[in-house]
Amino acid sequence: MDSMKTLLTILVALSMLGVLGVLFAGMLGLVRGDGNAERSNMLMRWRVILQGVALALFALLLLLMRN
């Protein structure tokens, strides 16, 4: 059970770093002003998906730590 908690902790951290990376990529595109709407929309979708994954993994980790 401890190895599962460790694995989930690592996966939560990686998913949060992924969200941060996608967020910075989107912000960098806005700062540069390249005006590529398709790329911005794709990055927004990936950010939302990664945030959902991070929240689901975090909820699962909390459930495991509760027991």
Contacts in CASP RR format, 6 or more apart in sequence:
PFRMAT RR
TARGET T0000
AUTHOR 0000-0000-0000
METHOD contacts of the structure
MODEL  1
MDSMKTLLTILVALSMLGVLGVLFAGMLGLVRGDGNAERSNMLMRWRVIL
QGVALALFALLLLLMRN
1 64 0 8 1.000
4 64 0 8 1.000
5 61 0 8 1.000
5 64 0 8 1.000
5 65 0 8 1.000
8 57 0 8 1.000
8 60 0 8 1.000
8 61 0 8 1.000
8 64 0 8 1.000
9 61 0 8 1.000
11 57 0 8 1.000
12 54 0 8 1.000
12 57 0 8 1.000
12 58 0 8 1.000
12 61 0 8 1.000
15 50 0 8 1.000
15 53 0 8 1.000
15 54 0 8 1.000
15 57 0 8 1.000
16 54 0 8 1.000
18 50 0 8 1.000
19 47 0 8 1.000
19 50 0 8 1.000
19 51 0 8 1.000
19 54 0 8 1.000
22 43 0 8 1.000
22 46 0 8 1.000
22 47 0 8 1.000
22 50 0 8 1.000
23 47 0 8 1.000
25 43 0 8 1.000
26 40 0 8 1.000
26 43 0 8 1.000
26 44 0 8 1.000
29 35 0 8 1.000
29 36 0 8 1.000
29 39 0 8 1.000
29 40 0 8 1.000
30 40 0 8 1.000
END
